[in-house]
Amino acid sequence: MPTPTLTLAFILATLIGAVFHFIIGGTFRRLLLYLWASWVGFGVGHIVGVLFSIDAFSIGTLRLFSATLGAAAALAAVFLLTRVRKSTA
């Protein structure tokens, strides 16, 4: 059974990815990509927060500030790496 912290992290990461998709737009496949990127970035950001003792905004043991920054960085990277470039021909 998942812990309350893991459940909260999953909900917040999903919300961040879904809001990003709502703002940017795209297909269902892009939504899945944004959700995946948000989950991974949120987890990596939390781990970085634990390793570097970043306690700016924590809820219980969840390092929310660094986790949110990690999710935002992952979403920005995915957006920049997968955007469709329009040719000027």
LOGUSE-304911 format. One record per residue (C-alpha): x, y, z. Coordinates in steps of 0.001 Angstrom, whole numbers, padded with zeros to 6 digits, always signed. Example, Ala and Ser with C-alpha at 12.3 -4.5 7.8 and 13.67 -1.06 7.14 Angstrom:
2
+012300-004500+007800+013670-001060+007140
# end
This chain:
89
+000000+000000+000000+001426+003396-000958+002295+005836+001782+000458+009167+002081+003599+011005+000985+003885+008918-002177+000198+009427-002918+000500+013200-002484+003604+013274-004678+001819+011304-007410-001213+013593-007287+000862+016782-007381+003114+015556-010189+000081+014476-012197-001544+017860-011627+001586+019696-012760+001825+017615-015945-001895+017970-016694-001870+021748-016196+001191+022023-018427-000622+020052-021132-003729+022213-020672-001678+025386-021210+000515+024093-024058-001998+021784-025724-001384+018770-027882-002507+015230-028501-003233+012429-026061+000236+010997-026678+001727+014340-025719-000335+014324-022514+001119+010931-021618+004618+012227-022360+004081+015296-020169+002706+013176-017332+005660+010804-017528+008131+013705-017609+006414+015355-014661+006501+012149-012587+010179+011529-013320+011160+015172-012815+009196+015367-009578+010949+012291-008237+014392+013442-009295+013752+016905-007862+012699+015397-004547+015830+013237-004421+018012+016263-005200+016243+018148-002412+016982+015341+000023+020623+015038-001039+021284+018785-000793+019014+019357+002241+016754+021858+000472+013978+022528+002990+012459+025650+001439+008920+024248+001281+008352+020777+002631+005173+018914+003423+006119+016158+005828+009034+014372+004206+008171+015581+000700+010543+018278-000568+007885+020139-002525+009984+023087-003706+012778+021074-005266+010348+018447-006569+008257+021104-008322+011374+022652-009836+012432+019204-011034+009056+018601-012658+009129+022035-014311+012649+021448-015624+011702+018035-017001+008587+019428-018677+010559+022304-020208+013189+019883-021501+010576+017563-023017+008757+020503-024579+011928+021915-026133+013190+018545-027350+009907+017429-028927+008569+020633-030427+007827+020613-034123+009894+023096-036052+008225+024760-038992+010337+025024-042096+010371+028257-044077+010405+026784-047563
# end
